Amino acid sequence: MAFTTAARTGGPVPAPAPPSSRLPRSRTPYLLLLPGLVWLGLFFAVPVATLFSTSLQTRVPGGEIGEYTQTFRFANYLDTIGEYHVQFVRSFLYAGLATVLALLIAYPLAYYIAQRAGRWRNILLVLVVAPFYASFILRTIAWRQILGEEGPIVPVLRFLHLIPAGATVTASAVAVVAGLTYNFLPFMTLPLYASLERIDPRFIEAGGDLYANPFTTFRRVTLPLSMPGVVAGTLLTFIPAAGDYINATLLGRQPKTTMIGNVVESRFLRVVDYPTAATLSFLLMAAILVLVFGYVRRAGTEELV
Amino acid sequence: MTRRQRPISPEAAAVVRAQRMLSRRSVLGAAGALGAGAFLGGCGTGGAGDDDKPEPAKDRSETERIVNWVNWPLYLDYDEKNKTYPTLEKFQQQTGIKATYTEDIEDNDAYYGKVSGQLKNGQDIGKDVIVFTDWMVARCMRQGYLQQLDKKNIANAKNMLDPLQKVTYDPGRQFSMTWQSGYAGLAWNKKAIADLGLQIRNVDDLWHPKLKGLVSVLAEMRDSLGLILMSQNVNISEKFGSAEFDRALDVIKTNLDSGQIRRVVGNSYMEDFTAGDVIACFAWSGDIFMANGEAGRDLYGFTLPESGAPLWSDNMVVPIGSPHKKNAEILMNYYYDPVVAAEAAAYINYICPVKGAKEEMLKIDPSLAESPLIFPTDEDLKKVQVFRATDAQEEEEFSSKFQKVLGN
């Protein structure tokens, strides 16, 4: 709006444009923003406000299942943290581990596809995206079969004495982190690919010309230039992984691998405890926001956009 | 039973089976309801002293000859070749009522989460018959979300098995008609258990040290707790309190924390069981029957523990906003005809709630007429009890405590 008023009160008009066409033009950016703002308002602001309002409600004494009343009880947040901090810490730990693992796997992969794959590049890219053609849940279930007692992995591990005779691979924290890593790997690979692909090979050649060994070239040239991809990839992996509950449900073992998404699901659907579910969701959002903010400030986002 | 085409490889079969098991309850449904319900959850909660219950919708059955029925997957006779439900086809021909059948219910909680906001406001959810398990019917009745049935339109209601007519939450069946029933019992992998030199007879046999990490129990709280409560000599159809409940829950907690129980799992429990990750579990009768049928061999055993077992039912109810109650009643009446009931039961493999269906089954498939899992023996019926109705406070207390034990 400041823009419009400034233009209107500009005093003597140096530009010869007629005033009738000037006004609509200055409104154009807002009109262009309108669909996005309406979308955000309807599907983000309103639900978040409702969620926040629900998180402050309490049970009606003697009321029915799912009957809550607004009492602005901010102590709900303290109760929830006291009750579920273990699951919070666990969720961030698992998501963090999965993010680091995905980065370690995806970086060489993306590097190869972007810089070395040549004519195979498109095929390899399709292969990275191909898992999306099958349902997320179905793929996770398939992992259960693969890691299960009658799958191909366990007998091999047993034969090599890598796991004790009675132990299994599914229903463990290892399986949950592995599942998260697997499921979010494409979200890490694609942004990395996009930023590695943009690197001008001449920069890397220049590194060699300046007598840097390949490792130094990587550390001083390639890695810094690919940082936008690293930041985008880690965010796209970490944020959904922290809130995921499918992997913990299918590959985990209650109560030891329960993540915060499982608690939200259980409180919301099983116990019909809307306030606690809302409180948990809000806390998760806030915690992720703080973590992401700190991370982005450290890592920088200048080239992210 | 040759209900489905056999997939090509055991691995493919496992994945297909897993998806089917899973799609019946749990994850998919839960995910959908979380999305849809998140918004409703905010505006659907009521204020204090909100006593006015929704009004039933005006019936338009005479002019609108349709009925929309929502059920669980694999819960009605299906003809693979023609892609039709034979008994439902005949219903449409006989009555001229057009029936729309969907398999959208994968989980009581998830479906309730999806529709309760609309039911609370008395809105039409587009369904005229819903199939809910006992305790969910009880909850919906308490909340006034169901329409009272007019038994004049359901003359065949007299065919309902006697024990089912007397359920505590709906005495005389004013609001619900049983669709199918089943037992929660003990199942085991015959070879694996024999190799360990064990026998599964009672609930406590699952806690043998040799079975550490090889046992699963059901996420359906009333079935798992019901089995344990009965093993502790508690009558689950009569009043018991928090003390008894806590003692039974402690058995699950102890065995879960020690790693004896591998998982507490919903409809997908058969996946771990048939994959060999679990060799003894709490199970639903029909699933074991079906798994043996699919394997073509008698791989799995099933028994009701000597201390007794819970009998559960899924029941047809008419939601408050449905404008086709009379058509729904005509549908219920049709499925309580012993001939129709037998035809459906031959596919479904759970306990058929209709008297006289056994005689009709003899004409279809005499071997099925002898199956104690479809037509229960008196001996079995003596062992089973229906989990008692709870009020809202208890219901929340029980489910909250149970979820806490699972780490939620």
Contacts between the chains, C-beta under 8 A, distances in Angstrom:
chain1	res1	chain2	res2	distance
A	47	B	38	6.8
A	47	B	39	5.9
A	47	B	42	7.1
A	50	B	39	7.0
A	50	B	42	3.1
A	50	B	43	6.4
A	51	B	38	7.5
A	51	B	42	6.1
A	53	B	42	6.7
A	54	B	41	6.4
A	54	B	42	5.0
A	54	B	45	6.9
A	57	B	45	6.5
A	60	B	46	7.5
A	60	B	47	7.8
A	60	B	48	5.1
A	60	B	49	7.7
A	60	B	50	7.7
A	62	B	392	8.0
A	62	B	393	7.4
A	63	B	46	7.7
A	63	B	48	7.5
A	63	B	50	8.0
A	63	B	392	6.9
A	64	B	46	7.8
A	64	B	142	6.5
A	64	B	143	5.4
A	64	B	392	5.0
A	65	B	139	5.9
A	65	B	143	7.3
A	65	B	392	5.1
A	65	B	395	6.1
A	65	B	396	6.2
A	66	B	44	7.4
A	66	B	45	6.4
A	66	B	46	8.0
A	66	B	116	6.5
A	67	B	45	6.5
A	67	B	46	4.9
A	67	B	50	6.8
A	68	B	45	4.3
A	68	B	46	7.5
A	69	B	45	7.7
A	69	B	46	7.7
A	69	B	47	5.3
A	69	B	48	4.6
A	70	B	47	7.7
A	87	B	407	7.0
A	137	B	19	7.9
A	137	B	22	7.0
A	137	B	27	5.8
A	137	B	28	6.4
A	137	B	31	7.9
A	138	B	15	7.0
A	138	B	19	5.7
A	141	B	15	6.5
A	141	B	18	4.5
A	141	B	19	6.5
A	141	B	22	6.5
A	141	B	271	7.4
A	142	B	15	5.5
A	142	B	18	8.0
A	144	B	18	7.2
A	144	B	271	7.1
A	144	B	275	7.5
A	145	B	11	6.5
A	145	B	14	4.9
A	145	B	15	6.2
A	145	B	18	6.9
A	145	B	275	6.6
A	148	B	272	7.8
A	148	B	275	4.4
A	148	B	276	7.2
A	148	B	277	5.4
A	149	B	275	6.0
A	149	B	276	4.1
A	149	B	277	4.7
A	150	B	275	5.5
A	150	B	276	4.9
A	151	B	275	7.8
A	166	B	212	7.3
A	166	B	213	6.9
A	168	B	213	6.8
A	168	B	277	6.3
A	170	B	277	6.3
A	171	B	213	7.9
A	171	B	262	5.4
A	171	B	263	5.9
A	171	B	277	7.4
A	246	B	27	6.3
A	246	B	31	7.6
A	249	B	26	7.5
A	249	B	27	6.1
A	250	B	27	7.3
A	250	B	268	7.9
A	253	B	262	6.9
A	253	B	263	6.4
A	254	B	256	6.5
A	254	B	263	6.6
A	254	B	264	5.7
A	254	B	406	4.4
A	254	B	407	4.9
A	254	B	408	7.9
A	255	B	256	6.6
A	255	B	257	7.5
A	255	B	405	6.9
A	255	B	406	5.7
A	255	B	407	2.7
A	255	B	408	7.8
A	256	B	407	7.1
A	257	B	407	7.9
A	258	B	406	6.9
A	258	B	407	3.3
A	258	B	408	6.1
A	262	B	407	7.3
A	262	B	408	5.9
A	263	B	407	7.7
A	263	B	408	4.8
A	264	B	34	7.8
A	265	B	30	5.8
A	265	B	34	6.3
A	265	B	408	7.9
A	266	B	403	4.7
A	266	B	406	7.2
A	266	B	408	3.5
A	267	B	403	7.5
A	267	B	408	6.9
A	268	B	34	6.5
A	268	B	37	6.9
A	268	B	38	7.7
A	268	B	41	6.7
A	268	B	113	6.9
A	269	B	30	5.9
A	269	B	33	6.3
A	269	B	34	7.1
A	269	B	37	7.5
A	269	B	107	7.7
A	269	B	109	4.4
A	269	B	110	5.8
A	269	B	113	5.0
A	270	B	109	5.4
A	270	B	399	5.7
A	270	B	403	5.5
A	270	B	408	7.5
A	271	B	396	6.4
A	271	B	399	5.1
A	271	B	400	4.9
A	271	B	403	5.8
A	272	B	109	7.9
A	272	B	113	7.6
A	272	B	396	7.4
A	273	B	396	7.6
A	273	B	400	7.0
A	274	B	41	4.9
A	274	B	42	7.8
A	274	B	45	5.8
A	277	B	41	7.4
A	278	B	41	7.4
A	278	B	42	7.6
